[in-house]
Structure formats: C-alpha cells, structure tokens
Amino acid sequence: MNDRTCIVTRKQAEPDELIRFVVGPDSAVVPDLKRNLPGRGCWVSAERLHVDKAAAKNLFARAFKAQVNVPADLGDMVDTLLSRSALGMLGLARKAGAVVLGAAKVENAVREGLALLVLHATEASDDGVRKISQARRATVHLGGPAIPAYKLFPEAELSLALGGTNVIHAAVLAQDAGKAVEKRMVALDRYRGGSPDDLAMIADVADEDDAAEDIE
C-alpha cells in the first residue's frame, strides 16, 4: 500500500487531500492532522464520509494489520480538531490585521478585491448573506477574483475566535496570515462535504456570463 493511498477509496492523493492516522500506545486510532506523530500511519481521504466508512468497515485494522480500537466518535473528533485549527488561525489573522468584521466592511473588502474569503455565521440572515453574495458576483463580473464564502461556525465561536461580540460576517484579507486561514477553512469545508450554496453561486455567475455571450 502506497503511504499516501486512501484505505477507503484506494486512490493516491496529495497529503493535503488526506488525513493521516496512527495507532496510539493504547491501540486506539488517532488522527494526525499535522502528520508528525511517530509510528506507521495510514491515510484516509479528507472527507467525513470516508473517515466514517473506514471506521465502520474495520479498514483501520486491515491497514495496520493489527487489532486496533476505533473511537466511536472518530468522525466528530476529526471535525473538532479541524475546527480548532481553523478558528485558532483565524484569531492569529485577526491580530495580524488580516480580518475585517461587519457586513459593510466585508462588502467593501469584497468589492475592492481585497478579500480572500468570506465567513458567515450559521445564524446569518438571508438578507445579510445576499448583499455580500451580490458583491461577490459583481467582483467576478468586473474581472476580479472569485471569492468563496463559508458558513462553518456559529456566531459564538466566531466571536470568541475574533475577540468580538455578535460577529456575523467577516472577511479574511489576501495577506500571508489570510492564506494560512484559507488553507484550514478549505480543509474543514471539504471534510464537511463542501459548500453547496457557494458552488451554486459560482455556477450562476458562469451561466450569466454564458447568457451574456449568447446575446452578444
């Protein structure tokens, strides 16, 4: 088995597309997100459904060729670790001045092409999200970057990470600190199955562009 072959899909992938697992001293399977724990590891595609399948199908024991203990909440454990990593890096980016808060500032950052990504709290109103989504569409139409948006955390978690209160909308700016946040948000979003609303927005922009070309 190739060191970077998913034990579920049997497909090879880059490390960032996989999660490494090792066996701890108590024979329990442990996620190794930083890929630096000692011992032989196995790899699972970095999506919740694959982690859950590996646990349910006893694929870890097969990969390690030993009896291992798979925590019943392994899928949740990985989600928690990814969330903590993303929120921790978000807090560092805020201290580095790479985050702006509030709907108006977020919209401005998007329209000026300064935003690397947008974060909406899970409680965000449809109206607030819609205004920022319109700005994201407008930026793309004007030749600017396609700025992704994620709805991964409740207001309480965003507020705690960013040292504010009632944080509903935030934009991570295109700086070095922001790029570190982006990597972790992408990983968490992928693990949870992706953002269908965001994918739909990008598809809508493409459809609108195609329609405009047909009219011309």
C-alpha positions as CSV (number, residue, x, y, z in Angstrom):
1,M,0.0,0.0,0.0
2,N,1.4,3.4,-1.0
3,D,2.0,5.6,2.0
4,R,-0.4,8.2,0.6
5,T,-3.1,5.9,-0.7
6,C,-6.6,6.2,0.9
7,I,-7.5,3.0,2.6
8,V,-11.2,3.5,1.6
9,T,-11.1,4.7,-2.0
10,R,-7.6,3.1,-2.8
11,K,-6.7,6.3,-4.6
12,Q,-3.5,8.2,-4.2
13,A,-3.6,11.9,-3.4
14,E,-1.5,14.8,-2.1
15,P,-1.1,15.0,1.7
16,D,-3.4,18.0,1.9
17,E,-6.2,15.9,0.5
18,L,-5.8,13.1,3.0
19,I,-5.9,12.7,6.8
20,R,-3.1,10.6,8.4
21,F,-4.0,8.3,11.3
22,V,-1.7,6.4,13.6
23,V,-2.1,3.9,16.5
24,G,-1.5,5.3,20.0
25,P,0.1,3.4,22.9
26,D,-3.4,2.1,24.0
27,S,-4.0,0.7,20.5
28,A,-6.5,3.5,19.7
29,V,-6.6,5.0,16.3
30,V,-5.6,8.7,16.5
31,P,-5.9,11.4,13.8
32,D,-2.6,13.0,13.0
33,L,-3.6,16.3,11.2
34,K,-0.1,17.7,11.4
35,R,1.4,14.5,10.1
36,N,4.2,14.4,12.6
37,L,3.2,11.7,15.1
38,P,5.6,8.8,15.4
39,G,4.8,5.3,14.1
40,R,3.4,3.9,10.9
41,G,0.4,5.7,9.6
42,C,-2.4,5.1,7.2
43,W,-4.3,7.7,5.1
44,V,-8.0,8.4,4.5
45,S,-9.4,10.9,2.1
46,A,-10.1,14.1,4.0
47,E,-13.9,13.9,4.0
48,R,-16.2,12.8,6.8
49,L,-17.9,10.1,4.8
50,H,-14.6,8.3,4.2
51,V,-13.5,8.5,7.8
52,D,-16.8,7.1,8.9
53,K,-16.6,4.3,6.4
54,A,-13.1,3.4,7.4
55,A,-14.3,3.1,11.0
56,A,-17.5,1.2,10.1
57,K,-15.8,-1.3,7.8
58,N,-12.9,-2.1,10.1
59,L,-10.5,-0.8,7.5
60,F,-8.0,0.6,10.1
61,A,-7.3,-2.9,11.4
62,R,-6.7,-4.1,7.9
63,A,-4.4,-1.2,7.1
64,F,-2.4,-1.5,10.3
65,K,-2.5,-5.3,10.2
66,A,-3.4,-5.4,13.9
67,Q,-6.3,-5.2,16.2
68,V,-7.0,-1.5,17.0
69,N,-9.5,0.4,18.9
70,V,-11.5,2.8,16.8
71,P,-13.2,5.6,18.9
72,A,-16.9,5.6,18.3
73,D,-16.7,9.4,17.8
74,L,-13.7,9.4,15.5
75,G,-15.5,11.4,12.8
76,D,-16.5,14.0,15.4
77,M,-13.0,14.0,16.8
78,V,-11.5,14.9,13.4
79,D,-14.2,17.6,12.9
80,T,-13.3,19.2,16.3
81,L,-9.6,19.2,15.6
82,L,-10.1,20.8,12.1
83,S,-12.4,23.4,13.7
84,R,-10.0,24.3,16.4
85,S,-7.2,24.6,13.9
86,A,-9.2,26.9,11.7
87,L,-10.5,29.1,14.5
88,G,-7.1,29.4,16.0
89,M,-5.5,30.5,12.8
90,L,-8.4,32.9,12.3
91,G,-7.6,34.5,15.6
92,L,-4.0,35.0,14.7
93,A,-5.0,36.5,11.4
94,R,-7.2,39.0,13.2
95,K,-4.2,40.0,15.4
96,A,-2.2,40.5,12.2
97,G,-4.8,42.8,10.8
98,A,-5.9,40.4,8.1
99,V,-9.6,40.2,9.1
100,V,-12.4,42.8,8.8
101,L,-15.7,42.4,10.6
102,G,-19.2,43.7,9.9
103,A,-21.4,43.4,6.8
104,A,-20.4,46.9,5.4
105,K,-16.7,46.4,5.8
106,V,-16.9,42.8,4.4
107,E,-18.8,44.1,1.4
108,N,-16.3,46.8,0.8
109,A,-13.4,44.3,1.0
110,V,-15.1,42.1,-1.5
111,R,-15.9,44.9,-4.0
112,E,-12.3,46.2,-3.7
113,G,-10.9,42.7,-4.4
114,L,-9.1,42.7,-1.0
115,A,-10.9,39.7,0.5
116,L,-9.5,36.2,0.2
117,L,-12.6,34.6,1.6
118,V,-15.8,35.5,3.5
119,L,-17.2,33.9,6.6
120,H,-20.9,34.0,7.6
121,A,-22.1,32.8,11.0
122,T,-24.6,29.9,10.8
123,E,-27.2,32.4,12.2
124,A,-26.6,35.0,9.5
125,S,-29.8,36.3,7.9
126,D,-30.6,35.6,4.3
127,D,-30.7,39.3,3.6
128,G,-27.2,39.9,5.0
129,V,-25.7,37.0,3.1
130,R,-27.5,38.0,-0.1
131,K,-26.0,41.5,-0.1
132,I,-22.5,40.2,0.3
133,S,-23.1,37.5,-2.3
134,Q,-24.2,40.2,-4.8
135,A,-20.9,42.0,-4.1
136,R,-19.0,38.7,-4.8
137,R,-20.9,38.3,-8.1
138,A,-20.2,41.9,-9.1
139,T,-16.5,41.4,-8.4
140,V,-16.3,38.4,-10.6
141,H,-18.2,40.2,-13.4
142,L,-15.7,43.1,-13.3
143,G,-12.8,40.7,-13.8
144,G,-11.9,40.3,-10.1
145,P,-11.3,37.1,-8.1
146,A,-14.0,34.6,-7.3
147,I,-14.1,35.0,-3.5
148,P,-15.5,31.9,-1.7
149,A,-17.8,32.2,1.3
150,Y,-18.2,29.7,4.1
151,K,-20.8,29.1,6.8
152,L,-19.0,26.8,9.1
153,F,-19.3,28.3,12.6
154,P,-22.0,29.7,14.9
155,E,-21.8,33.4,16.0
156,A,-20.5,32.4,19.4
157,E,-17.4,30.6,18.0
158,L,-16.6,33.3,15.5
159,S,-16.9,36.0,18.2
160,L,-14.7,34.1,20.6
161,A,-12.0,33.5,18.0
162,L,-12.1,37.1,16.8
163,G,-12.3,38.7,20.2
164,G,-15.5,40.5,19.4
165,T,-19.2,40.2,20.1
166,N,-22.0,39.3,17.7
167,V,-19.7,38.5,14.8
168,I,-22.0,37.5,11.9
169,H,-19.9,38.4,8.9
170,A,-16.1,38.5,8.5
171,A,-13.7,38.8,5.6
172,V,-10.2,37.3,5.6
173,L,-7.9,39.5,3.6
174,A,-5.4,38.4,0.9
175,Q,-2.3,38.5,3.1
176,D,0.1,35.8,4.3
177,A,-1.9,35.4,7.5
178,G,-5.1,35.1,5.5
179,K,-3.7,32.4,3.3
180,A,-3.0,30.3,6.3
181,V,-6.6,30.7,7.3
182,E,-7.8,29.8,3.8
183,K,-5.9,26.5,3.9
184,R,-7.7,25.5,7.1
185,M,-11.1,26.7,6.1
186,V,-10.9,24.8,2.8
187,A,-9.9,21.6,4.8
188,L,-12.8,21.9,7.2
189,D,-15.3,22.7,4.5
190,R,-14.1,19.7,2.4
191,Y,-14.4,17.5,5.4
192,R,-18.0,18.5,6.0
193,G,-18.9,17.9,2.4
194,G,-18.4,21.3,0.7
195,S,-20.5,24.4,0.5
196,P,-23.3,23.8,-2.0
197,D,-24.6,27.4,-1.7
198,D,-21.2,28.7,-2.7
199,L,-20.8,26.3,-5.6
200,A,-24.3,27.3,-6.8
201,M,-23.2,31.0,-6.7
202,I,-20.2,30.3,-8.9
203,A,-22.3,28.3,-11.3
204,D,-24.8,31.1,-11.5
205,V,-22.1,33.6,-12.4
206,A,-20.9,31.2,-15.2
207,D,-24.4,30.8,-16.5
208,E,-25.0,34.6,-16.5
209,D,-21.7,35.1,-18.4
210,D,-22.7,32.4,-21.0
211,A,-26.1,34.0,-21.4
212,A,-24.5,37.4,-22.0
213,E,-22.2,36.0,-24.6
214,D,-25.1,34.4,-26.4
215,I,-26.9,37.8,-26.5
216,E,-23.8,39.4,-28.0
